[in-house]
Amino acid sequence: MAGAIEATGIGETKIKEAIANSDLIAHYNGTKLVIRAADLDEWIRSLPTENPRRSA
């Protein structure tokens, strides 16, 4: 999880929310959460490209 946070600048709460919503795939090595770089990249690519605060 820490690597995903560091790589994206997105907080733990948002990443956990994406996992809970099945928007981001999580794998487990025992009890350790693992997020593949490819899955993280795919999730980031699925996010909007427009800033909702600026499009109004």
Secondary structure as GFF3:
##gff-version 3
##sequence-region A 1 56
A	DSSP	alpha_helix	2	8	.	.	.	ID=ss1
A	DSSP	alpha_helix	12	20	.	.	.	ID=ss2
A	DSSP	beta_strand	27	29	.	.	.	ID=ss3
A	DSSP	beta_strand	32	34	.	.	.	ID=ss4
A	DSSP	alpha_helix	37	46	.	.	.	ID=ss5
###
